[in-house]
Amino acid sequence: GASGAAVPLPLPTRAAARDAAAAIAHADRPARVLVGARSHAAMPGLATKLRRLGVEPETFGTVGVLAARAPSGSALVAALRRDARVAYVEPDRRLRVSADPFDTVDPATGVKFTWFYDDVRAAEALAAAGGGSQRSVAVIDTGADVSHPELAGRIVRTFDTRSRNADVTDFVGHGTFVSGLIAATDGNGVGGKGVGGNTQVVAVRASRDGSFTVSDLIRGIEFSIRAGADVINMSLAGRGFTISQARALEAAFFNDVLP
């Protein structure tokens, strides 16, 4: 990706299916929603309309999506139902970190720590690549322990999707674990070694407790694109797959970033 810029995703010209909005429309209670625009030109007008409805939207210009917390989900859907500028309205769903229970080593098994490393022939690949990748990997996860000796010199940029600052303190440990799988330092007498060798990591904290929303994810993807990441690593689990998620992944591809 080209650092500092993100090319807006070309948006579909037809409206999407309205099934996702039905669940919101039947619930007269506060709702976190994502509104997909049919064009980038429609974004300012939609933002103004949402403000008139008492909602302060967050605009994701790269993917043509507005995120908002509406006092009444049903009222919001009713107000937007016939607006030709709207492609879809869907819930801002909750996702969680996808962690395998066997991510931690069981000493009782006797399995070699590096069995996976040997199995994918990572050592041979790293030797052929001169010790590491020239690509940078953004890890959208629970943050990273930037003081960890295994990650010394590996983390080149940090970003927290909630506070928008650089503090990515990892309260869960999963983001640090994943960053280590990618770029943990070999030969320092500590821990293991990453399959990416000397690869730069952009640590993005999208969650402080292992749970985050689709809008957190989109915010992290947009930052990763602008930060010049070449690859985005996401360990995600959740119910279904939303249109906004698809737009965010398409935007990454469109900007030559591999999610």
C-alpha positions in Angstrom: 0.0 0.0 0.0 1.0 3.6 -0.6 1.7 5.2 2.8 -0.5 8.1 3.8 -3.3 7.7 1.3 -6.2 5.4 0.6 -8.0 5.1 -2.7 -11.8 5.1 -2.1 -13.6 1.9 -3.1 -15.8 2.1 -6.2 -19.3 1.6 -4.8 -22.1 -0.5 -6.4 -24.7 1.5 -8.1 -27.7 -0.5 -7.0 -29.1 -0.8 -3.5 -28.3 -3.9 -1.4 -30.9 -6.3 0.0 -32.7 -4.8 3.0 -32.9 -8.0 5.2 -30.3 -6.7 7.6 -32.4 -3.6 8.3 -35.5 -5.6 9.2 -34.1 -6.7 12.6 -33.3 -3.1 13.5 -36.7 -1.8 12.3 -38.6 -4.2 14.6 -36.7 -3.0 17.7 -37.7 0.3 19.1 -34.5 0.8 21.2 -31.1 2.3 20.8 -29.0 0.6 18.1 -25.5 0.7 16.7 -25.9 0.8 13.0 -23.8 1.0 9.8 -25.3 2.9 6.8 -23.9 2.1 3.4 -24.0 4.9 0.8 -24.7 4.2 -2.8 -22.0 6.7 -3.8 -19.2 8.6 -2.2 -20.8 11.9 -3.3 -23.8 11.0 -1.2 -21.8 10.8 2.1 -21.9 14.5 3.2 -25.7 14.7 2.6 -26.3 11.4 4.5 -24.2 12.7 7.4 -26.2 15.9 7.5 -29.5 13.9 7.5 -28.3 11.7 10.4 -27.4 14.8 12.4 -30.9 16.1 11.9 -32.2 12.9 13.3 -30.2 13.4 16.4 -27.4 11.1 15.5 -23.7 12.0 15.3 -22.2 9.8 12.6 -18.6 8.6 12.1 -17.7 8.6 8.4 -15.5 5.9 6.8 -14.8 7.6 3.5 -12.7 4.8 2.0 -15.6 2.3 2.1 -18.6 4.7 1.9 -20.0 3.8 5.3 -21.3 5.8 8.2 -21.4 4.4 11.7 -23.8 5.8 14.3 -25.6 5.0 17.6 -29.3 5.8 17.1 -31.6 6.5 20.0 -34.3 4.4 18.2 -33.2 1.8 15.6 -36.8 1.5 14.2 -37.1 5.3 13.7 -33.8 5.5 12.0 -34.6 2.7 9.5 -38.0 4.4 8.8 -36.3 7.7 8.1 -33.8 6.1 5.7 -36.0 3.5 4.1 -36.9 5.5 1.0 -33.7 7.5 0.7 -32.2 6.7 -2.7 -28.8 7.6 -1.4 -28.8 4.6 1.0 -27.6 1.2 -0.2 -28.2 -0.6 3.1 -28.6 -0.2 6.8 -27.2 -3.0 9.0 -26.4 -3.6 12.7 -22.8 -2.8 13.8 -22.3 -6.3 14.9 -20.0 -7.5 17.7 -17.0 -9.7 16.7 -14.5 -11.4 18.9 -10.9 -12.5 18.8 -10.6 -16.0 17.3 -8.3 -17.8 19.6 -7.7 -21.6 19.5 -7.6 -23.2 22.9 -4.3 -24.9 21.9 -2.6 -21.6 21.1 -0.8 -22.1 24.4 1.8 -24.9 24.7 0.9 -28.0 26.7 4.2 -29.3 28.2 2.6 -32.7 28.8 2.3 -33.5 25.0 6.0 -33.5 24.3 5.3 -31.9 20.9 8.2 -29.9 19.6 7.6 -26.2 20.0 8.6 -25.5 16.4 6.7 -28.3 14.7 4.6 -25.8 12.8 7.6 -23.8 11.9 9.4 -26.8 10.5 6.2 -28.1 8.8 5.8 -25.0 6.6 9.6 -24.9 6.0 9.8 -21.3 7.3 13.5 -21.5 7.9 14.2 -22.3 4.2 11.9 -19.5 3.1 13.5 -17.0 5.4 17.0 -18.0 4.2 15.8 -17.5 0.6 14.4 -14.1 1.5 17.5 -12.9 3.3 16.2 -13.3 6.8 12.8 -11.6 6.5 10.2 -10.0 4.4 10.3 -6.6 2.9 6.6 -6.3 3.5 4.9 -4.9 6.5 2.0 -6.7 8.3 -0.7 -4.8 10.2 -2.1 -6.9 13.1 -5.6 -5.8 13.9 -6.2 -7.5 17.3 -5.9 -6.7 21.0 -2.8 -4.6 20.7 0.8 -5.6 21.4 3.3 -5.6 24.2 5.7 -3.1 22.6 8.3 -3.7 25.3 8.5 -7.4 24.8 12.0 -8.5 23.9 10.7 -10.8 21.1 9.2 -7.8 19.4 12.1 -5.4 19.9 12.6 -3.4 16.7 9.8 -5.2 14.9 6.8 -2.8 15.7 7.1 0.3 13.5 3.7 1.9 14.2 0.8 1.6 16.6 -2.8 2.7 16.7 -5.8 2.3 19.0 -9.1 2.4 17.1 -11.1 3.7 20.1 -8.9 6.5 21.4 -7.2 7.2 18.0 -3.9 7.4 19.8 -0.7 5.2 19.8 -1.3 3.3 23.0 -1.8 -0.4 22.1 -1.3 -1.9 25.6 -2.4 -5.5 25.3 -4.7 -6.5 28.2 -5.6 -9.9 26.6 -2.3 -11.1 25.1 -3.7 -12.4 21.9 -2.4 -9.5 19.7 1.1 -10.0 21.2 0.9 -13.7 20.5 -0.1 -13.2 16.9 2.6 -10.5 16.4 5.1 -13.0 17.7 4.0 -15.7 15.4 4.7 -13.3 12.6 7.9 -11.5 13.7 9.3 -12.8 17.0 13.1 -12.4 17.1 15.2 -15.5 16.5 18.4 -16.2 18.3 17.9 -13.9 21.3 17.6 -16.7 23.8 13.9 -15.8 24.6 10.7 -17.5 23.4 10.3 -18.7 19.9 10.7 -17.2 16.4 8.3 -15.7 13.9 7.6 -17.3 10.5 8.1 -13.9 8.9 11.5 -13.3 10.4 12.6 -9.7 10.3 9.2 -8.4 9.2 7.8 -5.0 10.3 4.6 -5.0 12.3 1.9 -2.3 12.5 0.1 -3.0 15.8 -3.6 -2.0 15.7 -5.6 -2.4 18.9 -9.2 -2.9 17.9 -10.2 -4.5 21.2 -9.2 -4.2 24.9 -11.1 -7.3 26.0 -11.2 -9.6 23.0 -14.5 -8.2 21.7 -15.0 -5.4 19.1 -17.5 -4.1 16.6 -17.4 -4.1 12.8 -16.8 -0.3 13.0 -13.7 -0.9 15.1 -12.6 -3.3 12.3 -13.2 -0.8 9.5 -11.4 1.9 11.4 -8.4 -0.5 11.8 -8.4 -1.4 8.1 -8.6 2.2 7.0 -5.6 3.1 9.3 -3.6 0.1 8.1 -4.1 1.1 4.4 -3.0 4.7 5.1 -0.1 3.4 7.2 1.3 1.6 4.2 0.8 -1.9 5.4 1.1 -4.6 2.7 -0.8 -7.3 4.6 -3.5 -7.1 7.2 -3.8 -10.0 9.7 -7.2 -10.4 11.5 -8.1 -13.3 13.8 -11.9 -12.9 13.8 -15.0 -14.8 14.8 -18.6 -13.8 14.9 -22.1 -14.4 13.6 -22.5 -14.0 9.9 -20.6 -11.6 7.5 -21.9 -8.1 6.9 -21.8 -5.9 3.8 -19.7 -3.4 5.6 -17.1 -6.0 6.3 -17.1 -7.0 2.7 -16.6 -3.4 1.6 -13.7 -3.0 4.0 -11.9 -6.1 2.7 -12.6 -5.0 -0.9 -11.1 -1.5 -0.1 -8.0 -3.2 1.1 -7.7 -5.3 -2.1 -8.3 -2.1 -4.1 -5.4 -0.4 -2.4 -3.0 -3.4 -3.0 -3.2 -4.6 0.6 -3.8 -8.3 1.3 -6.2 -9.0 4.1 
